[in-house]
């Protein structure tokens, strides 16, 4: 179960990095757009829109994963107790 918790922590950290990076990414995009021709700007805006949609999908996916990990994390102590109980019963049967 330790690996599940580690993976959950890693996903939470990655999610925070994504959320923290968006404002600086938007600022850099504005600075870059001021330096290029209009035709290129339109092309970049289309790509940016697509990337924003993909980022939203990734955020949704991350939220779903966080919810599932949270549910698994809450279930893990009960499952561990049941596993320990079954192992104990099994050991008693083989004694």
DRENKOL-772965 format. One record per atom (N, C-alpha, C): x, y, z; residue in one letter. Coordinates in steps of 0.02 Angstrom, whole numbers, plus 50000, padded with zeros to 5 digits. Example, Ala and Ser with C-alpha at 12.3 -4.5 7.8 and 13.67 -1.06 7.14 Angstrom:
BEGIN
506604971650390A/506154977550390A/506604983550390A/506424988850354S/506844994750357S/506455000250394S/
end
This chain:
BEGIN
500414994050000X/500005000050000X/500435006350000X/501055005650020X/501495011450021X/501595014349951X/501635010049901X/501725012449833X/501125016349809X/500525014349830X/499915017849811X/499925024949840X/500135025449903X/500165032049934X/500715036249902X/501275033149885X/501805036849851X/501565039449783X/501205035149747X/500955037249681X/500455042949688X/500035042549740X/499545047849752X/499905054449767X/500425054149809X/500815060149825X/501145062949762X/501405058549720X/501735060749658X/501225064249613X/500635061449608X/500115064449565X/499905071149593X/499825071649658X/499645078049689X/500185083249676X/500815081249681X/501365085949668X/501365088149595X/501245083449550X/501225085149478X/500645089849464X/500075088649496X/499495092849487X/499645099949510X/499985100649567X/500165107249593X/500635110849545X/501105107249517X/501575110149469X/501205112749409X/500725108749384X/500325110949326X/499935117349342X/499615117449401X/499215123249420X/499665129349430X/500255128449460X/500715134049473X/501015136749408X/501095132649357X/501425134749296X/500995138649249X/500335138349256X/499885141449208X/499965149049205X/499995152849261X/500055160149256X/500695162349219X/501255159149234X/501875161149201X/501855159249127X/501535153649112X/501465151549042X/501055156549003X/500505159049033X/500085164048999X/500475170548988X/500875172649037X/501275178849031X/501785178048974X/502125172348973X/502615171248920X/502285171048852X/501695168148849X/501325167948785X/501175174948761X/500945179448806X/500795186348786X/501425189948761X/501975188948796X/502605192048776X/502815189548707X/502755183148696X/502945180248632X/502495182648576X/501845183248590X/501365185448539X/501495192648516X/501785196748559X/501935203648540X/502505204148490X/502885198748482X/503475198948440X/503395195548372X/502815192848356X/502735189048294X/502175191848250X/502185190148185X/501665192648139X/500965189848156X/500455193448130X/499755191648145X/499575184648121X/499795182648063X/499635175848038X/499895170448085X/500495171648110X/500785166948158X/500395167148223X/500165173148242X/499785173848304X/499145169548301X/498805169748244X/498195165748238X/498335158248244X/498865156248211X/499065149148215X/499225147148287X/499585151548321X/499765150148390X/499155150248435X/498695154848422X/498085155148462X/497675148648455X/497645145948394X/497295139648383X/497635133948422X/498295133748418X/498655128648455X/498565129548531X/498575135848552X/498485137348623X/497805135048646X/497295136448606X/496625134348624X/496585126748631X/496885123248584X/496905115848586X/497265113548648X/497845116648663X/498225114648722X/497835116048786X/497475121648788X/497075123148847X/496525117948857X/496215115848802X/495715110548807X/496025104048833X/496605102448807X/496945096348830X/497145097048903X/497365102948924X/497535104048994X/496925103249038X/496355105749016X/495735104849054X/495555097449060X/495645093749005X/495515086549008X/495995083149056X/496625085149055X/497115082249101X/496945083849174X/496725090049186X/496515091949253X/495925087749276X/495445086749231X/494865082549248X/495095075449264X/495555072849223X/495825066149235X/496195065849302X/496585071049316X/496955071149380X/496465071449439X/495935075249432X/495435075649486X/495105068849497X/494955065449442X/494655058749447X/495145054049482X/495785054349461X/496285049949492X/496375051649566X/496375058049582X/496435060049653X/495855057249693X/495255057749665X/494665055149700X/494725047649710X/494925044049657X/494985036749662X/495535034849712X/496095038449711X/496625036949759X/496405038449830X/496015043649838X/495765045249904X/495305039649929X/494885037249884X/494435031649903X/494845025449920X/495345024049879X/495765018149892X/496155018949957X/496395024949968X/496775026250029X/496335025250090X/495695027250087X/495245026350143X/495065018950152X/495065015150098X/494905008050102X/495505003950124X/496105006350112X/496705002250124X/496784999850196X/496655003950248X/496725001250316X/496264995350330X/495644995850306X/495164990350315X/495394984150278X/495634985050217X/495874979250179X/496484976150212X/496914980350240X/497504977750274X/497304973650336X/496814976250374X/496574972550432X/496284965850411X/495884965850358X/495594959650335X/496124954750310X/496624957350275X/497174953050252X/497554950150311X/497704954350360X/498054951850420X/497644946550455X/496994947650459X/496544942750490X/496554936050452X/496524936450386X/496534930350346X/497204926750351X/497744930450353X/498404927450361X/498454924050429X/498194927350480X/498204924550547X/497794918150549X/497194918250520X/496774912150517X/497134906550479X/497444908350425X/497804903450385X/498374900350425X/498734904450462X/499284902050503X/499034897250557X/498454898950587X/498164894750639X/497964888050610X/497704887950549X/497484881750518X/498074877250503X/498654880150490X/499244876250472X/499684874450531X/499484876650590X/499884875050650X/499744868150676X/
end
